[in-house]
Amino acid sequence: MRIPAHSVCTAIRDDIVSGALERGGRLTEEVLARRYGVSRIPVREALRTLEAEGFVVTRRHAGACVAEPTEQEAADLLEIRALLEPLGAARAAQRRTEAHLKVLRGLVRLGHDRVRRGHGEDLRSLESWFHETLAQASGSPGLTALLTQLRHKIAWMYTVDVAERSAESWAEHAAILDAVARGDAERARAVTTVHTERSVSAHRLRFPRTPTRPDRVRAS
């Protein structure tokens, strides 16, 4: 599989999140360069970036390996998200453009439609797209980058049962959109706080702890 050199980091990250590159597995520059059809230089740079993001660790005598986050680290991500997403929504209420609102309205319509039709397979991507657009509407590149990284890591550590509360979730999205459209920063912050807190119940850890690997993430 040959990909552009500048996309190597994204490709490795995606393969880690999907499980194609297993937790704890070694990441050698030579093997990854062959896998993605690039030289070792962009692979080396990508591994540095992914180590800074927490997807990769460097171990003595082993070199770069896929990280193995603990249960506490996984729980911390949801807590951090619960702090940052309301901030992003409040900023979006103050800085959003009509283009952002157009996309958000379209996503909410699609979300409600998929819920009515029982098309749960589309809801996860729509949910991600909604929150990505909301973050972009904050007008803060730094905050947007942090929220994007959080979404990647949460997708890596958790599965989400979108059917568990899909109707309620999209009603909450509609309330967030309404507050953002009206420019009500405090309302946007409040309803997003409620949404993120309620969504925790739908998250399930991907990597159950086993007796032979006590340092692995264990199921809730």
Secondary structure, 3 states (H helix, E strand, C coil): CCCCHHHHHHHHHHHHHHCCCCCCCECCHHHHHHHHCCCHHHHHHHHHHHHHHCCEEEECCCEEEECCCCHHHHHHHHHHHHHHHHHHHHHHHHHCCHHHHHHHHHHHHHHHHHHHHCCHHHHHHHHHHHHHHHHHHCCCHHHHHHHHHHHHHHHHHEEECCCCCHHHHHHHHHHHHHHHHHCCHHHHHHHHHHHHHHHHHHEEECCCCECCECCCCCCC
